[in-house]
Amino acid sequence: MSLAACGSTTDLIEYVERPVEEIYNDAFEAFQRGNFQVAALQFDEVERQHPYSKWARRAMMMSAYTYYLQNQYEETIMTAQRFVGLYPGNSSAAYAYYLIAQSYYEQISDVQRDQRMTELAQQSFIELIRRFPNTDYARDAVLKLDLTRDHLAGKEMEVGRYYLERGQYAAAIQRFALVIEKYQRTTHTAEALHRLTELYVSLGIEREAQTSAAILGYNFPDSDWYADSYRILVERDLRPVRHEDSWLSKIWHSVF
């Protein structure tokens, strides 16, 4: 093997055919020295030169992890997905799924931007929990899954507020209703219920306004959102009342 100092990653190492143990050991030494770029390329070379050896499985996982340490998420996901495709029953499969989910999770952007990575992270965490429910990876995934849901709810709230500010009430209701339908156990629930109360009052849909305020008051009695909703109703000689024929009553599951 010879090393060449080149400008591009793909040209960094010139490979020659060598015994699998030698390639793997060189890759691992580079990894231990913190030379992750060289390590990842050499781990990949193990698989290319000796695809059916036990070393190839080890090298593939090390390659995925090494790419992850460099924040090269696309390469991490691709390598980990190839691993679970080839070795779904391997003891390292759970960690491969975890690396995939983490790679999406760490690319989540703020709620003002596209949330495709949040959706992919959510799907990946759900898959990890389904396949490996009794692992430490699944337990961590449960916590991060809640965060992805909160983030997606935040995006819906952002869009809902946008429509509300522009007087597009039907579109705003649709967004806030989606938070109640899909993301009840997030930090955005109280505001979503208040916004629905506010909108329904503006549109003269009193029974739905009373119901959303009643649910808000029952679950978040000390919140500023409920205080605002209650004031809006009182100003129109209304009170919070939960009507069982309301769509909110039919889909609501108590947060507490």
VMD Tcl script that draws the C-alpha trace (Angstrom):
set ca {
  {0.00 0.00 0.00}
  {1.13 3.54 -0.65}
  {-0.30 6.77 0.69}
  {-0.56 9.85 -1.47}
  {-1.24 13.40 -0.31}
  {-3.90 14.37 -2.82}
  {-6.53 17.06 -2.93}
  {-9.61 14.82 -3.06}
  {-10.80 12.15 -0.63}
  {-11.25 9.57 -3.35}
  {-7.62 9.92 -4.40}
  {-6.26 9.90 -0.85}
  {-5.13 6.26 -0.86}
  {-3.75 4.09 -3.63}
  {-4.66 0.48 -2.87}
  {-2.91 -2.74 -3.78}
  {-4.21 -6.22 -3.07}
  {-3.21 -7.34 0.43}
  {-4.23 -9.89 3.07}
  {-7.51 -8.95 4.75}
  {-6.05 -8.88 8.27}
  {-3.39 -6.43 7.18}
  {-5.88 -4.03 5.60}
  {-8.20 -4.18 8.61}
  {-5.37 -3.67 11.12}
  {-4.06 -0.67 9.19}
  {-7.55 0.78 9.09}
  {-8.00 0.27 12.82}
  {-4.64 1.86 13.58}
  {-5.63 4.90 11.51}
  {-8.91 5.00 13.43}
  {-7.13 4.92 16.79}
  {-4.86 7.76 15.68}
  {-7.95 9.81 14.84}
  {-7.23 9.74 11.12}
  {-10.85 8.95 10.32}
  {-10.70 9.87 6.67}
  {-8.02 7.30 5.92}
  {-9.58 4.77 8.28}
  {-12.97 4.89 6.56}
  {-11.44 4.39 3.14}
  {-9.38 1.44 4.34}
  {-12.36 -0.17 6.08}
  {-14.20 0.13 2.78}
  {-11.30 -1.53 1.05}
  {-11.64 -4.59 3.30}
  {-15.13 -5.13 1.94}
  {-14.07 -4.50 -1.65}
  {-11.15 -6.90 -1.61}
  {-12.60 -9.55 0.71}
  {-16.41 -9.20 0.58}
  {-17.21 -12.67 1.95}
  {-14.86 -12.71 4.92}
  {-15.81 -12.18 8.55}
  {-13.60 -9.11 8.42}
  {-15.89 -7.52 5.84}
  {-18.80 -7.42 8.31}
  {-16.64 -5.84 11.00}
  {-15.11 -3.37 8.57}
  {-18.48 -2.30 7.21}
  {-19.71 -1.33 10.67}
  {-16.45 0.41 11.50}
  {-16.67 2.27 8.20}
  {-20.22 3.47 9.01}
  {-19.15 4.59 12.48}
  {-16.05 6.34 11.17}
  {-18.09 8.23 8.58}
  {-20.51 9.19 11.36}
  {-17.67 10.63 13.45}
  {-16.83 12.88 10.51}
  {-20.47 14.02 10.13}
  {-20.54 12.39 6.72}
  {-24.14 11.37 7.17}
  {-24.92 10.30 3.63}
  {-22.02 7.83 3.66}
  {-22.98 6.64 7.16}
  {-26.55 5.93 6.12}
  {-25.56 4.23 2.89}
  {-23.01 1.96 4.60}
  {-25.28 1.10 7.54}
  {-28.19 0.35 5.23}
  {-26.00 -1.94 3.16}
  {-24.97 -3.73 6.37}
  {-28.53 -4.42 7.54}
  {-29.47 -5.48 4.03}
  {-26.69 -8.06 3.95}
  {-26.64 -9.09 7.62}
  {-30.08 -8.42 9.16}
  {-29.56 -11.00 11.89}
  {-26.09 -9.88 12.89}
  {-25.53 -8.76 16.48}
  {-24.48 -5.33 15.20}
  {-27.68 -4.76 13.23}
  {-29.30 -2.81 16.07}
  {-26.40 -0.38 16.12}
  {-26.54 -0.04 12.34}
  {-30.19 0.98 12.57}
  {-29.26 3.38 15.35}
  {-26.55 5.02 13.23}
  {-29.06 5.51 10.41}
  {-31.57 7.16 12.73}
  {-28.92 9.30 14.40}
  {-27.60 10.47 11.05}
  {-31.03 11.76 10.09}
  {-31.63 13.15 13.58}
  {-28.46 15.23 13.59}
  {-29.49 16.87 10.32}
  {-32.78 18.19 11.69}
  {-33.15 21.88 10.92}
  {-35.19 24.57 12.65}
  {-38.95 24.58 12.18}
  {-38.81 27.37 9.61}
  {-37.16 25.01 7.13}
  {-38.13 21.75 5.41}
  {-38.63 18.89 7.87}
  {-37.82 15.94 5.63}
  {-34.89 14.92 7.84}
  {-37.12 15.04 10.91}
  {-39.61 12.73 9.22}
  {-36.85 10.32 8.19}
  {-35.41 10.35 11.71}
  {-38.86 9.63 13.14}
  {-39.42 6.71 10.74}
  {-35.96 5.32 11.49}
  {-36.40 5.51 15.26}
  {-39.78 3.78 14.99}
  {-38.21 1.00 12.92}
  {-35.38 0.63 15.44}
  {-37.81 0.38 18.35}
  {-39.95 -2.15 16.47}
  {-37.03 -4.41 15.60}
  {-34.96 -4.11 18.77}
  {-37.32 -3.05 21.59}
  {-35.21 -4.30 24.49}
  {-31.94 -2.59 23.62}
  {-30.27 0.55 24.94}
  {-30.53 1.91 21.40}
  {-34.32 1.56 21.50}
  {-34.52 3.27 24.88}
  {-32.57 6.23 23.54}
  {-34.71 6.17 20.40}
  {-37.89 6.53 22.47}
  {-36.61 9.79 23.95}
  {-35.51 11.16 20.60}
  {-38.72 10.05 18.95}
  {-40.59 12.35 21.31}
  {-38.29 15.18 20.26}
  {-38.93 14.53 16.57}
  {-42.67 14.62 17.19}
  {-42.31 17.88 19.06}
  {-40.31 19.29 16.18}
  {-42.88 18.23 13.59}
  {-45.63 19.71 15.75}
  {-43.62 22.93 15.92}
  {-43.52 23.04 12.14}
  {-47.30 22.68 11.93}
  {-47.69 25.48 14.48}
  {-45.34 27.70 12.48}
  {-47.40 27.20 9.34}
  {-50.66 27.61 11.25}
  {-49.54 30.95 12.68}
  {-48.53 32.05 9.18}
  {-52.06 31.41 7.89}
  {-53.63 32.97 10.99}
  {-51.69 36.20 10.58}
  {-52.89 36.44 6.98}
  {-56.55 35.80 7.79}
  {-56.61 32.38 6.13}
  {-58.59 30.84 8.94}
  {-59.61 27.54 7.35}
  {-56.01 26.73 6.49}
  {-54.88 27.74 9.99}
  {-57.50 25.52 11.64}
  {-56.32 22.59 9.54}
  {-52.76 22.98 10.83}
  {-53.68 23.44 14.49}
  {-56.14 20.54 14.27}
  {-53.35 18.35 12.91}
  {-51.28 19.07 16.03}
  {-54.19 17.86 18.18}
  {-54.78 14.79 16.03}
  {-51.17 13.64 15.66}
  {-49.07 15.37 18.30}
  {-51.19 15.66 21.45}
  {-48.31 14.79 23.78}
  {-46.03 17.59 22.68}
  {-45.23 21.00 24.13}
  {-47.38 22.66 21.46}
  {-50.72 21.18 22.48}
  {-51.87 23.99 24.76}
  {-51.21 26.68 22.18}
  {-52.88 24.65 19.44}
  {-56.06 24.35 21.57}
  {-56.00 28.08 22.27}
  {-55.55 28.93 18.59}
  {-58.53 26.72 17.74}
  {-60.62 28.49 20.38}
  {-59.54 31.85 18.98}
  {-60.34 30.86 15.41}
  {-63.66 29.20 16.12}
  {-64.83 32.26 18.05}
  {-63.82 34.50 15.14}
  {-65.82 32.30 12.78}
  {-68.83 32.09 15.09}
  {-68.49 28.32 15.61}
  {-69.28 28.53 19.29}
  {-69.64 24.85 20.25}
  {-66.20 23.99 18.88}
  {-64.72 27.07 20.57}
  {-66.26 26.04 23.90}
  {-65.01 22.48 23.50}
  {-61.43 23.40 22.66}
  {-61.34 25.81 25.60}
  {-62.83 23.19 27.94}
  {-60.23 20.60 26.94}
  {-57.50 23.22 27.30}
  {-58.74 24.20 30.76}
  {-59.01 20.61 31.96}
  {-55.49 19.67 30.88}
  {-53.65 22.98 31.26}
  {-55.65 24.95 33.86}
  {-52.77 27.17 34.96}
  {-51.45 28.03 31.51}
  {-51.53 31.49 29.99}
  {-53.11 29.92 26.89}
  {-56.14 28.88 28.93}
  {-56.39 32.30 30.55}
  {-56.46 33.88 27.08}
  {-59.02 31.39 25.77}
  {-61.26 31.88 28.80}
  {-61.13 35.65 28.38}
  {-62.07 35.40 24.69}
  {-65.11 33.28 25.54}
  {-66.25 35.45 28.45}
  {-66.10 38.55 26.26}
  {-68.78 36.87 24.12}
  {-70.87 35.63 27.06}
  {-69.65 32.06 26.57}
  {-68.10 29.52 28.92}
  {-65.83 26.50 28.33}
  {-68.09 23.48 27.77}
  {-67.05 20.17 26.31}
  {-69.60 19.09 23.70}
  {-69.39 15.35 23.08}
  {-70.44 15.66 19.44}
  {-67.40 17.87 18.71}
  {-64.64 16.39 16.61}
  {-62.24 17.41 19.36}
  {-64.12 15.35 21.96}
  {-64.05 12.34 19.67}
  {-60.32 12.35 19.02}
  {-58.96 13.80 22.26}
  {-56.95 11.62 24.62}
  {-56.18 13.28 27.93}
  {-52.58 14.40 28.14}
  {-52.41 13.53 31.82}
}
mol new
graphics top color blue
foreach p $ca { graphics top sphere $p radius 0.5 }
foreach p [lrange $ca 0 end-1] q [lrange $ca 1 end] { graphics top cylinder $p $q radius 0.2 }
display resetview
